[in-house]
């Protein structure tokens, strides 16, 4: 008679390949990329996918480290190649285990969404004074500051 299997084991076997094919294994890396590697590196490179080697043996064993494919802007590829071991260390430290063992670089343009937008022109001093006057009667400092920021944001949105 076969022993009953835990549901988690069955779900991992059936849904694991589906999620991996959809790229869900690297979604968290995309969201945390600038925190992991720092702003400077994040502006010039972007993770594309994390490929895992085929599993051998029991599913209870920790998987072997994967290969992270990183899209990198032109000449910055050489610098990232030298920083590769440091980036791998930072990723593995972020996740608490050796999930990445190798980085593969692909030279291409990095998504424009990573670049910062130009700062809007300064607010009219008269309008700024109106906001300051409106919140000046609030006695609690934290609330007053929050309302001041809100008022400035509303005025900034109206200008656009």
N, C-alpha and C positions, 0 to 999 in steps of 0.2 A: 504494500500500500504506500502511495506517495505521501510524503509529509506535506502539510499545508504550507504554502509560501506566503510571506508577508506581502500585503498589497503594494507597499512601496517598491518592492523588487519587480513586481509585474508592471507597474506604471512606468518605472524607469526604462525597462526593456522596450515597452511599446511606444512611449512618447519621446524618449530621449533622442532617437534618430530624427523624428519629425521636427523637434525644436532645434536641433543642431542644423538641419537643412535650411531652416528659416533664419538662421543667424542669431537666434536668441542667446547663444552662449556668449556672444561678445557685446550684447546690449549694455550691460553694466559698465564695461570698459569704455564704451562711447560716452556714457553719461558722466563718468568720473575721470575722464582722460586728463583734463587740465589740473585736477587735484593730484593725480598720480605723478605726472611728469613735470608739472610746473607750467606757468603761463607761456614762458619763452618757447619751450619745446612744442607746446600745444598749438601755437600759432603757425608753426612750420610743418607739422605732421599730424596725421590722423589715423587711428586704427581702422582697418577695413574688415578683417575677419580673424577669428581664432580657430585654427584647425587642430583637432585632436587626433592623435594616432589611434588606429584600431585597437580595441581592447583585446587583451589576451588573458585568459584565465578567469578567475572569479570576479564578479561585479562588486564584491565587497572591498577589493583592493583599491587604493587611491590610483586614479588614472595617471598615465605618464604625462609629463609636461607637453603642452601644445606649442604650435608655431603661430606667432602673431604676425599677420601681414599689415604693414604700416605704409600708408601713402605719404610721401614726403616731397616737399618742394625742391626742385632742381639741385643747386649746389649744397643745400643743407643736408643732402643724403650722406655725404662724406662725414660730416660732423656727427650725424645720428648713428652712423656705422661705428664710430669710435665710442659713442655713448651707449651703445647697445647693451653691454653688461649692466650698466647702471640703470637703464630703463627696465630691464628684466628684473633686477633686484627690487626696484620700486613697485612694480606691478605685483610681484610675489609677496612683498611685505604688505601691500594694500589688502590683498586677499587672504593672507595668513598661511599660504601654502604654495609650493612650487607649481603653479599652474602654467606658466610660460617658461619654456626652455630655450627658445630660439626666436629671433626676429628676422623676418624677411622684408626687405625694403622694396617699394615700388614707386618710382619717380612719376609724379603726376601733380596736377594742381590740387591744393587743399581747398575744401569747401569754403565758399565765401562767407558762410554764416559765422565762421570763427572770427572774422575780422570785425573790429569794433566800428560802430557807426560814428560819424562825425558829431561832435557836441553841438547842440543848438546854440544860436546866438543868445547873449545874456538877456534876462528879463528886464523890461522897462522898470526903472526905479520907482515910479509912481505906483505901478501895480504891485510891486514888491512891498511898498509901504502900506498899501491897503490890506494885504494879507497879514502883515505884522500887526497892524492896528486891530484887525478882527480877532486875532488869537491872543492879544495882550491881556485880556480880562481873565484868561484861564489861569488858575493859581498853581496847578500841578505842572512842574517843569517838563516831565516826560510827555505828558499829554499835549502840552503847548507846542513842544518841538514836533511831535507827530502831526498835529493839525497844521503847523506851518509847512512841513514837507508836503502834506496832502494839498494844501492850497497852491503851492508852487507847481506841483505836478499837474493840477487841473488847469492852471493858467498856461503852462507849457503845452498841454494837449490842445488847448483852444487856439494857440498860435499856429499849430500845424494844420 
